[in-house]
């Protein structure tokens, strides 16, 4: 057993130890007696390999060794490292008491008030039936009833301006209530729904429980959010054997909010134990803390209120604790040489396989389809049947493809398939509107499709960089972040000076909405091209070299590495040189070509017969 603890400055460790379990065949399973393969079919499912996504090179020519990665999900532990260099841990499950107490006091004051004058004001806007409904609703709330408080729906109202006046009335006069507009008894009518605000926490009542079939509510627009709190609650998410989207989908469902309310810096592997930061819009810590008793394999804690939400890429890296089991090598010296090489020379900073999805349809294929503006094809790629999925999912996908029955499909489709369910619910309301269906996918997940295609291009560029120029030295034409007075700020045209004609032709504005192009630009764009003078002075090393994520306002290397971006993109999504303008739809960034661990330890253990017997059983 080989155990590695490593903190990585940039995500995705990839070193000279191949993921052997992907390439095992039936004939050589017996060579690994400590591993029990109860279901061989899981090994033969269609899946992408490293070479499919541009992971083609190693940092050294040392002989490799075989091992089983993630035999147990606890063999892969990931702790996010924030932008200040702090390793993220879950240390407390308790909510901060002070914010909760202040909110409780405000709510108590509101509910002890007599609302006769507000009812009279409402009478001037509404019919007597609605006045009676509202009065009974408020009386139920203020009476201290232990029963669940169900929303009320007012009479149909086809006048939009009148509905707006009604919404404003509640915002100004009854701030402990919130309203939204829902469909009326027929398709052409609209009604106003009134409910107790989801932030209210009245002692002795379960106010947040939703009835089956209710729409989940997003807390955006909450008009009485305490001014002293930031708009976002940041917390640490601890999860076991669940991917980030699935975990947040479960939490969002319990809170009754939309997935778009959450923000995070990066997805973590499903088959792992991981801890990361997450933000959620205008939710009280007490609400999330109360979920811990109900969540399985998920815990939340270390709550604090912040001004801004998290965006993809806002992290320094990850700390990995990795166990490789069933290690087979020529000798312990081989393992030691490889392990020491990783610590000494680092690794090629590839985007790992998790960036491209775990199914038979890689996310970068979906991203390429989106970049071509093929909305229907992209929607079909996401919804169609796939190889290797669980039977219940395969049946649901096949049922939809054969029948087009959205309601029937939603009943069969597991809730953790967030993108598919969001698209189907949108297509139910707007049949054939595939662009709108794609926009219904949670923002962070939409972003991943296009970013995945960028990562695909980046991996190929990194492989070309190592093949042509090696992994030890800076070469002419490389890109680096500038240092101090040496900075020659890259001139980047601001958006208003760009020629937008081609963007309009390709509907880049629509794609921006799909991909969620909102990542911050690189700090001051301080990227420069390596010159002969830089090489002679030795101011830069291989650790400084960056490769760009493709974009319209990014600078490319001034050597043969640049060709791979253009060649690969033309093969995948662009038909001619002018189409390259569509890069404007990308979020621009640079990524270090090499990764180096700032903390690195490793240990080799030989397990005994007792352990081996337990594994076989």
C-alpha positions as CSV (number, residue, x, y, z in Angstrom):
1,X,0.0,0.0,0.0
2,X,1.4,3.4,-1.0
3,X,0.1,6.5,0.9
4,X,0.7,10.0,-0.3
5,X,-0.1,13.2,1.4
6,X,0.4,16.3,-0.8
7,X,-0.8,19.9,-1.0
8,X,-1.0,21.1,-4.6
9,X,-0.7,24.7,-5.6
10,X,-3.1,24.0,-8.5
11,X,-5.7,21.2,-8.8
12,X,-5.4,17.8,-10.4
13,X,-2.4,15.8,-9.4
14,X,-1.2,13.5,-12.2
15,X,2.0,11.5,-11.7
16,X,3.8,8.5,-13.0
17,X,1.5,5.9,-11.5
18,X,-1.2,4.8,-13.9
19,X,-4.8,4.1,-13.0
20,X,-4.4,0.4,-13.6
21,X,-8.0,-0.4,-12.7
22,X,-9.2,1.1,-15.9
23,X,-7.1,-1.2,-18.0
24,X,-7.5,-4.5,-16.2
25,X,-8.7,-7.4,-18.4
26,X,-10.5,-10.5,-17.4
27,X,-7.4,-12.6,-17.9
28,X,-5.2,-10.7,-15.5
29,X,-7.6,-10.0,-12.6
30,X,-6.1,-13.0,-10.8
31,X,-2.8,-11.1,-10.6
32,X,-4.3,-8.9,-8.0
33,X,-5.4,-11.3,-5.3
34,X,-6.1,-8.7,-2.6
35,X,-8.9,-7.1,-4.7
36,X,-12.4,-8.6,-5.0
37,X,-14.1,-7.7,-8.2
38,X,-17.7,-8.6,-7.6
39,X,-19.0,-7.0,-10.8
40,X,-16.8,-7.3,-13.8
41,X,-19.2,-5.4,-16.0
42,X,-18.3,-2.2,-14.1
43,X,-14.8,-2.5,-15.5
44,X,-15.9,-2.9,-19.1
45,X,-18.2,0.1,-19.3
46,X,-17.5,2.7,-21.8
47,X,-15.5,5.5,-20.2
48,X,-13.0,8.1,-21.3
49,X,-9.3,7.5,-20.7
50,X,-6.5,10.0,-20.1
51,X,-5.4,10.0,-23.7
52,X,-8.9,10.9,-24.8
53,X,-8.6,14.3,-23.1
54,X,-5.0,15.1,-23.9
55,X,-3.2,13.6,-21.0
56,X,-0.3,12.1,-23.0
57,X,3.0,12.8,-21.2
58,X,4.8,12.0,-18.0
59,X,7.3,14.2,-16.2
60,X,10.0,11.6,-16.2
61,X,11.1,8.4,-18.0
62,X,11.2,6.3,-14.8
63,X,9.5,3.0,-14.9
64,X,6.0,3.2,-13.5
65,X,4.1,0.8,-11.2
66,X,0.6,-0.5,-11.0
67,X,-1.8,0.3,-8.2
68,X,-5.5,0.6,-7.5
69,X,-6.7,4.1,-6.9
70,X,-9.9,4.7,-5.0
71,X,-10.6,1.1,-4.2
72,X,-12.4,2.7,-1.3
73,X,-13.7,6.2,-1.5
74,X,-11.9,7.0,1.8
75,X,-8.6,6.3,-0.1
76,X,-8.9,9.7,-1.8
77,X,-9.2,12.6,0.7
78,X,-9.5,16.2,-0.7
79,X,-9.3,19.4,1.3
80,X,-9.6,22.6,-0.5
81,X,-7.0,25.3,-0.1
82,X,-8.4,28.8,-0.2
83,X,-6.9,31.8,-1.8
84,X,-5.1,32.7,1.5
85,X,-3.4,29.3,1.7
86,X,-5.7,28.0,4.5
87,X,-6.6,24.3,4.3
88,X,-10.4,23.8,4.6
89,X,-11.6,21.5,7.4
90,X,-15.0,21.0,9.0
91,X,-14.4,21.9,12.6
92,X,-17.9,23.0,13.9
93,X,-21.5,22.1,13.1
94,X,-23.0,25.0,15.2
95,X,-24.6,28.1,13.8
96,X,-23.5,31.5,15.1
97,X,-26.0,32.5,17.8
98,X,-26.0,36.3,17.5
99,X,-27.5,36.6,14.0
100,X,-30.2,34.0,14.8
101,X,-31.2,35.9,18.0
102,X,-31.5,39.2,16.3
103,X,-33.7,37.8,13.6
104,X,-35.8,36.0,16.2
105,X,-36.4,39.3,18.0
106,X,-37.4,41.1,14.8
107,X,-39.8,38.3,13.9
108,X,-41.3,38.2,17.3
109,X,-42.0,41.9,17.2
110,X,-43.6,41.6,13.9
111,X,-45.9,38.7,14.9
112,X,-47.0,40.4,18.1
113,X,-48.3,43.4,16.2
114,X,-52.0,44.0,15.4
115,X,-52.5,44.1,11.7
116,X,-56.0,45.7,11.5
117,X,-54.7,48.8,9.7
118,X,-52.8,46.8,7.1
119,X,-55.9,44.7,6.5
120,X,-57.9,47.9,5.8
121,X,-55.2,49.1,3.3
122,X,-55.3,45.7,1.6
123,X,-59.1,46.1,1.3
124,X,-58.6,49.0,-1.2
125,X,-56.6,46.7,-3.5
126,X,-58.4,43.3,-3.2
127,X,-61.8,41.8,-3.3
128,X,-63.6,40.8,0.0
129,X,-62.8,37.1,-0.5
130,X,-59.0,37.8,-0.7
131,X,-59.3,40.1,2.3
132,X,-60.9,37.4,4.4
133,X,-58.3,34.9,3.2
134,X,-55.4,37.2,4.2
135,X,-56.9,38.0,7.6
136,X,-57.4,34.3,8.4
137,X,-53.9,33.6,7.2
138,X,-52.4,36.3,9.5
139,X,-54.5,35.1,12.4
140,X,-53.2,31.6,12.0
141,X,-49.6,32.8,12.1
142,X,-50.0,35.1,15.1
143,X,-52.1,32.7,17.1
144,X,-49.1,30.4,17.8
145,X,-50.8,27.4,16.1
146,X,-48.6,24.3,16.1
147,X,-49.9,23.4,12.6
148,X,-47.9,23.9,9.4
149,X,-48.6,27.2,7.8
150,X,-49.6,26.5,4.2
151,X,-49.5,29.3,1.6
152,X,-52.6,30.9,0.3
153,X,-53.4,31.7,-3.3
154,X,-55.4,34.9,-4.1
155,X,-58.0,35.2,-6.8
156,X,-56.9,35.2,-10.5
157,X,-55.7,38.6,-11.7
158,X,-54.9,39.2,-15.3
159,X,-53.7,42.8,-14.8
160,X,-49.9,42.8,-14.4
161,X,-49.7,46.3,-13.1
162,X,-52.3,45.5,-10.4
163,X,-50.3,42.3,-9.4
164,X,-47.2,44.5,-9.1
165,X,-49.1,46.9,-6.8
166,X,-50.1,43.8,-4.7
167,X,-46.6,42.6,-4.5
168,X,-45.4,46.0,-3.4
169,X,-48.1,46.2,-0.7
170,X,-46.8,43.1,1.0
171,X,-43.2,44.3,0.7
172,X,-44.0,47.6,2.4
173,X,-46.6,46.5,4.9
174,X,-46.3,42.8,5.7
175,X,-42.6,42.1,5.5
176,X,-42.8,38.7,7.3
177,X,-44.8,37.5,4.3
178,X,-43.5,37.0,0.7
179,X,-45.3,36.7,-2.5
180,X,-44.8,35.3,-6.0
181,X,-46.9,34.8,-9.1
182,X,-48.2,31.4,-10.1
183,X,-50.3,29.9,-12.8
184,X,-54.1,30.2,-12.2
185,X,-56.8,27.6,-12.7
186,X,-56.4,28.0,-16.5
187,X,-53.4,28.5,-18.7
188,X,-54.1,32.2,-19.4
189,X,-54.6,33.4,-15.8
190,X,-52.2,34.3,-13.0
191,X,-52.5,34.4,-9.3
192,X,-50.5,35.8,-6.4
193,X,-49.4,33.2,-3.8
194,X,-48.7,34.4,-0.2
195,X,-46.5,32.5,2.2
196,X,-44.6,33.0,5.4
197,X,-41.1,34.0,4.6
198,X,-38.7,30.9,4.6
199,X,-36.3,32.8,6.9
200,X,-38.8,32.9,9.8
201,X,-37.9,30.6,12.6
202,X,-40.8,30.7,15.1
203,X,-40.2,28.5,18.1
204,X,-42.4,25.4,18.2
205,X,-43.4,25.5,14.6
206,X,-42.1,23.7,11.5
207,X,-42.5,26.6,9.1
208,X,-40.1,25.4,6.4
209,X,-41.7,22.1,5.6
210,X,-42.9,22.0,2.1
211,X,-45.8,20.0,0.8
212,X,-45.2,17.4,-1.9
213,X,-45.5,19.1,-5.3
214,X,-44.7,22.6,-4.2
215,X,-42.2,24.5,-6.2
216,X,-38.9,25.0,-4.4
217,X,-38.5,28.6,-3.4
218,X,-35.4,30.7,-3.9
219,X,-34.7,33.2,-1.1
220,X,-33.5,35.9,-3.6
221,X,-35.4,39.1,-3.2
222,X,-35.9,38.7,0.6
223,X,-36.8,42.2,1.6
224,X,-36.0,42.0,5.3
225,X,-32.6,40.4,5.3
226,X,-30.6,41.9,8.2
227,X,-28.4,44.8,7.0
228,X,-25.5,43.8,9.3
229,X,-25.1,40.5,7.5
230,X,-23.5,39.9,4.2
231,X,-25.7,38.7,1.4
232,X,-24.1,35.3,1.4
233,X,-23.7,32.6,4.0
234,X,-20.4,30.8,3.5
235,X,-20.0,27.3,5.0
236,X,-17.7,24.2,4.7
237,X,-19.2,21.2,3.0
238,X,-18.0,17.8,4.0
239,X,-19.1,14.9,1.8
240,X,-18.4,11.3,1.3
241,X,-18.9,9.4,-2.0
242,X,-21.0,12.2,-3.5
243,X,-20.2,14.8,-6.1
244,X,-20.6,18.5,-5.4
245,X,-23.7,19.0,-7.5
246,X,-25.5,16.0,-6.0
247,X,-24.7,17.2,-2.4
248,X,-25.8,20.7,-3.1
249,X,-28.9,19.5,-4.9
250,X,-30.0,17.6,-1.8
251,X,-29.3,20.5,0.5
252,X,-31.2,22.9,-1.8
253,X,-34.1,20.6,-1.9
254,X,-34.3,20.5,1.9
255,X,-34.0,24.3,2.1
256,X,-36.5,24.8,-0.7
257,X,-34.2,26.9,-2.8
258,X,-32.9,26.7,-6.4
259,X,-29.5,25.2,-7.2
260,X,-28.4,28.6,-8.6
261,X,-28.3,30.0,-5.1
262,X,-25.0,28.1,-4.4
263,X,-21.5,29.0,-5.4
264,X,-18.3,27.1,-5.1
265,X,-14.7,27.3,-6.3
266,X,-14.4,23.9,-7.8
267,X,-16.0,20.4,-8.0
268,X,-14.5,17.6,-6.0
269,X,-14.3,14.0,-7.0
270,X,-17.4,11.9,-6.2
271,X,-15.5,8.9,-5.1
272,X,-13.7,10.7,-2.3
273,X,-14.0,12.3,1.1
274,X,-13.8,16.0,0.5
275,X,-14.2,19.3,2.3
276,X,-14.7,22.6,0.4
277,X,-16.1,26.1,0.8
278,X,-19.6,26.9,-0.5
279,X,-21.7,30.0,-0.5
280,X,-25.5,30.3,-0.5
281,X,-27.6,33.5,-1.1
282,X,-29.4,34.9,1.9
283,X,-29.9,31.8,4.1
284,X,-29.5,31.7,7.9
285,X,-26.9,29.4,9.3
286,X,-29.4,27.9,11.7
287,X,-31.4,26.6,8.8
288,X,-28.4,24.7,7.3
289,X,-27.1,23.5,10.7
290,X,-30.5,21.9,11.3
291,X,-30.0,19.7,8.3
292,X,-27.1,17.8,9.7
293,X,-29.3,15.3,11.5
294,X,-31.1,14.5,8.2
295,X,-28.2,14.4,5.8
296,X,-26.4,11.1,5.0
297,X,-22.8,11.3,4.0
298,X,-22.9,15.1,4.1
299,X,-22.2,17.6,6.8
300,X,-22.2,21.4,6.8
301,X,-20.6,23.8,9.3
302,X,-18.1,26.6,10.0
303,X,-20.7,29.2,9.1
304,X,-20.0,32.9,8.4
305,X,-21.7,35.6,6.5
306,X,-19.8,37.2,3.7
307,X,-20.4,40.0,1.1
308,X,-19.6,38.0,-2.1
309,X,-20.3,34.5,-3.4
310,X,-17.7,32.0,-4.6
311,X,-16.9,31.6,-8.3
312,X,-15.2,28.7,-10.0
313,X,-11.4,29.0,-9.8
314,X,-11.3,31.0,-6.6
315,X,-9.0,28.7,-4.8
316,X,-5.2,28.2,-4.4
317,X,-5.4,24.4,-4.8
318,X,-6.3,21.3,-3.0
319,X,-4.6,19.1,-0.4
320,X,-4.8,15.4,-1.4
321,X,-4.3,12.4,0.8
322,X,-4.2,9.4,-1.5
323,X,-3.9,5.7,-0.9
324,X,-2.9,3.3,-3.7
325,X,-3.7,-0.3,-2.9
326,X,-2.5,-3.6,-4.5
327,X,0.7,-1.9,-5.6
328,X,2.7,-4.1,-8.0
329,X,6.3,-2.9,-8.9
330,X,9.7,-4.4,-9.8
331,X,11.0,-3.3,-6.4
332,X,10.4,-0.9,-3.6
333,X,13.2,1.2,-5.1
334,X,11.0,1.7,-8.2
335,X,8.3,3.1,-6.0
336,X,10.7,5.3,-4.1
337,X,12.2,6.7,-7.2
338,X,8.8,7.7,-8.6
339,X,7.6,9.1,-5.3
340,X,10.8,11.2,-4.9
341,X,10.5,12.4,-8.5
342,X,7.0,13.7,-7.8
343,X,8.3,15.7,-4.8
344,X,11.4,17.0,-6.6
345,X,10.2,17.7,-10.2
346,X,6.4,18.1,-9.7
347,X,4.0,17.0,-12.4
348,X,2.3,18.2,-15.5
349,X,-0.7,20.2,-14.3
350,X,-3.3,18.5,-16.4
351,X,-7.0,18.8,-15.8
352,X,-7.9,15.4,-14.5
353,X,-10.6,13.1,-15.7
354,X,-13.2,14.4,-13.3
355,X,-13.2,17.7,-15.3
356,X,-14.7,15.7,-18.2
357,X,-17.4,13.8,-16.5
358,X,-17.6,10.1,-15.5
359,X,-20.2,9.0,-18.0
360,X,-19.9,7.8,-21.6
361,X,-20.7,11.3,-22.9
362,X,-17.8,13.6,-21.8
363,X,-18.6,17.1,-20.8
364,X,-16.2,18.6,-23.3
365,X,-18.3,17.1,-26.2
366,X,-21.3,18.9,-24.8
367,X,-19.2,22.1,-24.5
368,X,-18.1,21.8,-28.2
369,X,-21.8,21.4,-29.2
370,X,-22.7,24.5,-27.3
371,X,-19.9,26.5,-28.8
372,X,-21.2,25.6,-32.3
373,X,-24.6,27.0,-31.2
374,X,-26.3,23.6,-31.8
375,X,-28.8,24.0,-28.9
376,X,-31.0,21.0,-29.8
377,X,-28.0,18.7,-30.3
378,X,-26.6,19.8,-27.0
379,X,-29.9,19.2,-25.2
380,X,-30.2,15.7,-26.8
381,X,-26.6,14.9,-25.8
382,X,-27.5,15.6,-22.2
383,X,-30.8,13.8,-22.2
384,X,-30.2,10.8,-24.5
385,X,-29.5,7.2,-23.2
386,X,-25.8,6.5,-22.3
387,X,-23.8,3.4,-21.9
388,X,-22.7,2.2,-18.5
389,X,-25.4,4.0,-16.4
390,X,-27.5,2.3,-13.7
391,X,-30.5,0.5,-15.0
392,X,-33.0,2.9,-13.5
393,X,-31.4,5.9,-15.2
394,X,-31.1,4.0,-18.6
395,X,-34.8,3.1,-18.5
396,X,-35.8,6.7,-17.7
397,X,-33.7,8.1,-20.6
398,X,-34.9,5.5,-23.0
399,X,-38.5,6.1,-22.0
400,X,-38.2,9.8,-22.7
401,X,-36.5,9.2,-26.1
402,X,-39.2,6.8,-27.1
403,X,-42.3,8.6,-25.8
404,X,-41.4,12.2,-25.1
405,X,-43.5,12.0,-22.0
406,X,-41.9,14.5,-19.6
407,X,-44.1,13.9,-16.6
408,X,-43.5,10.1,-16.8
409,X,-39.8,10.6,-17.2
410,X,-39.5,13.0,-14.2
411,X,-41.2,10.3,-12.1
412,X,-38.5,7.8,-13.1
413,X,-35.5,10.1,-13.2
414,X,-33.4,10.2,-10.0
415,X,-33.3,13.6,-8.3
416,X,-29.5,13.8,-8.4
417,X,-29.6,14.3,-12.2
418,X,-29.9,18.0,-11.7
419,X,-29.3,19.1,-15.3
420,X,-31.6,16.6,-16.9
421,X,-34.5,17.4,-14.5
422,X,-34.1,21.1,-14.9
423,X,-34.2,20.8,-18.7
424,X,-37.2,18.6,-18.7
425,X,-39.2,20.9,-16.4
426,X,-38.4,23.8,-18.7
427,X,-39.3,21.8,-21.9
428,X,-42.6,21.0,-20.3
429,X,-43.4,24.7,-20.0
430,X,-41.8,25.7,-23.4
431,X,-41.8,22.7,-25.7
432,X,-39.0,22.9,-28.4
433,X,-37.2,25.8,-26.7
434,X,-33.9,24.0,-26.3
435,X,-31.9,27.2,-25.7
436,X,-34.2,28.1,-22.7
437,X,-33.9,24.5,-21.5
438,X,-30.1,24.8,-21.4
439,X,-30.4,28.0,-19.5
440,X,-32.5,26.2,-16.9
441,X,-29.4,24.1,-15.9
442,X,-27.8,25.5,-12.7
443,X,-25.3,28.2,-13.6
444,X,-22.2,26.4,-12.2
445,X,-23.0,23.3,-14.1
446,X,-23.6,25.2,-17.3
447,X,-20.2,26.8,-16.9
448,X,-18.5,23.4,-16.6
449,X,-19.5,22.3,-20.1
450,X,-17.7,25.1,-21.9
451,X,-14.9,25.2,-19.4
452,X,-14.4,21.5,-20.0
453,X,-13.8,22.1,-23.7
454,X,-11.3,24.8,-22.7
455,X,-9.6,22.2,-20.4
456,X,-9.5,19.7,-23.3
457,X,-7.6,22.3,-25.4
458,X,-5.3,23.2,-22.5
459,X,-4.4,19.5,-21.9
460,X,-3.3,19.1,-25.5
461,X,-1.3,22.3,-25.4
462,X,0.5,21.1,-22.2
463,X,1.3,17.8,-23.9
464,X,2.8,19.6,-26.9
465,X,4.8,21.9,-24.6
466,X,6.4,18.8,-22.9
467,X,6.9,16.8,-26.1
468,X,8.6,19.7,-27.9
469,X,10.5,21.5,-25.2
470,X,10.6,19.2,-22.2
471,X,9.6,19.9,-18.6
472,X,12.7,21.4,-17.0
473,X,13.6,24.7,-18.7
474,X,11.9,27.9,-19.8
475,X,12.2,28.4,-23.6
476,X,11.8,31.3,-26.0
477,X,8.2,32.3,-26.5
478,X,6.8,30.8,-23.3
479,X,4.3,32.8,-21.2
480,X,5.0,33.7,-17.6
481,X,3.5,36.0,-15.0
482,X,5.6,39.1,-14.9
483,X,7.8,39.9,-11.9
484,X,8.0,43.4,-10.4
485,X,9.6,46.1,-12.6
486,X,10.0,43.5,-15.3
487,X,6.3,43.7,-15.9
488,X,5.3,44.6,-19.4
489,X,1.6,44.6,-19.1
490,X,-0.2,42.7,-21.8
491,X,-2.4,45.0,-23.8
492,X,-5.8,43.5,-23.8
493,X,-8.6,45.2,-25.7
494,X,-11.6,46.0,-23.5
495,X,-14.9,44.6,-24.8
496,X,-16.1,47.9,-26.1
497,X,-13.2,48.2,-28.6
498,X,-13.7,44.7,-30.1
499,X,-15.4,43.9,-33.3
500,X,-18.7,42.3,-32.2
501,X,-20.1,41.5,-35.6
502,X,-19.0,37.9,-35.6
503,X,-20.1,37.4,-32.0
504,X,-23.6,38.6,-33.0
505,X,-23.6,36.2,-36.0
506,X,-22.8,33.3,-33.7
507,X,-25.2,34.4,-30.9
508,X,-22.4,34.7,-28.4
509,X,-24.7,36.6,-26.1
510,X,-26.9,33.6,-25.8
511,X,-23.8,31.4,-25.1
512,X,-22.6,33.8,-22.4
513,X,-25.9,33.2,-20.6
514,X,-25.5,29.4,-21.0
515,X,-21.8,29.3,-19.9
516,X,-22.2,31.8,-17.2
517,X,-19.2,33.9,-18.3
518,X,-18.5,35.7,-15.0
519,X,-15.1,34.7,-13.8
520,X,-12.8,37.6,-12.8
521,X,-10.1,38.4,-15.3
522,X,-6.5,37.5,-14.5
523,X,-5.0,40.0,-12.1
524,X,-4.0,43.0,-14.2
525,X,-3.2,40.6,-17.1
526,X,0.5,40.7,-16.1
527,X,1.5,38.0,-18.5
528,X,4.6,38.4,-20.7
529,X,6.4,36.4,-23.4
530,X,9.8,35.0,-22.6
531,X,12.6,36.7,-24.6
532,X,16.3,35.8,-25.1
533,X,17.2,38.3,-22.5
534,X,15.0,36.6,-19.9
535,X,16.6,33.3,-20.6
536,X,20.1,34.7,-20.3
537,X,19.4,36.4,-17.0
538,X,17.6,33.4,-15.5
539,X,14.8,35.4,-13.9
540,X,12.2,32.8,-14.7
541,X,12.0,29.0,-14.2
542,X,9.7,26.3,-15.4
543,X,7.6,26.9,-12.3
544,X,6.7,30.3,-13.7
545,X,5.4,29.1,-17.1
546,X,1.7,29.4,-17.7
547,X,-0.5,28.2,-20.6
548,X,-3.7,30.1,-21.4
549,X,-7.2,28.9,-21.3
550,X,-8.4,29.9,-24.8
551,X,-10.2,33.1,-25.2
552,X,-10.5,36.1,-27.5
553,X,-8.6,38.5,-25.3
554,X,-5.9,36.2,-24.1
555,X,-2.2,36.2,-25.2
556,X,-0.9,32.9,-26.7
557,X,2.7,31.5,-26.5
558,X,5.0,32.8,-29.2
559,X,6.2,29.3,-30.1
560,X,4.8,26.1,-31.6
561,X,2.5,25.5,-28.6
562,X,0.2,28.2,-29.9
563,X,-0.6,26.1,-33.0
564,X,-2.3,23.4,-31.0
565,X,-5.0,25.8,-29.8
566,X,-6.0,26.8,-33.3
567,X,-5.6,23.3,-34.9
568,X,-7.6,21.5,-32.2
569,X,-10.3,24.1,-32.1
570,X,-10.8,24.1,-35.9
571,X,-11.1,20.3,-35.8
572,X,-13.7,20.5,-33.0
573,X,-15.9,23.6,-33.4
574,X,-14.6,26.1,-35.9
575,X,-14.7,25.8,-39.7
576,X,-12.4,28.6,-40.7
577,X,-10.0,31.2,-39.3
578,X,-12.7,33.8,-38.9
579,X,-14.7,31.5,-36.7
580,X,-11.9,31.8,-34.1
581,X,-13.6,35.0,-33.1
582,X,-16.1,32.9,-31.2
583,X,-13.5,32.5,-28.5
584,X,-15.1,35.7,-27.1
585,X,-17.6,33.3,-25.5
586,X,-14.8,31.8,-23.3
587,X,-13.8,32.9,-19.8
588,X,-10.2,33.8,-20.1
589,X,-7.5,32.6,-17.6
590,X,-4.0,31.3,-17.4
591,X,-2.9,28.1,-15.7
592,X,0.5,27.0,-14.6
593,X,1.8,24.3,-16.9
594,X,3.6,22.5,-14.1
595,X,2.4,21.7,-10.6
596,X,4.5,21.6,-7.5
597,X,3.6,20.4,-4.1
598,X,4.4,22.8,-1.3
599,X,3.9,20.1,1.3
600,X,4.6,16.5,0.3
601,X,5.0,13.3,2.3
602,X,4.7,9.7,1.3
603,X,4.8,6.3,3.0
604,X,5.0,2.7,1.8
605,X,3.3,-0.1,3.8
606,X,3.1,-3.8,3.4
607,X,-0.2,-5.1,4.6
608,X,-0.4,-8.4,6.5
609,X,-2.3,-11.6,5.7
610,X,-5.1,-10.7,8.0
611,X,-5.8,-7.5,6.0
612,X,-5.5,-9.4,2.7
613,X,-8.0,-12.0,3.8
614,X,-10.5,-9.3,4.8
615,X,-10.2,-7.7,1.4
616,X,-10.8,-11.0,-0.3
617,X,-13.9,-11.6,1.8
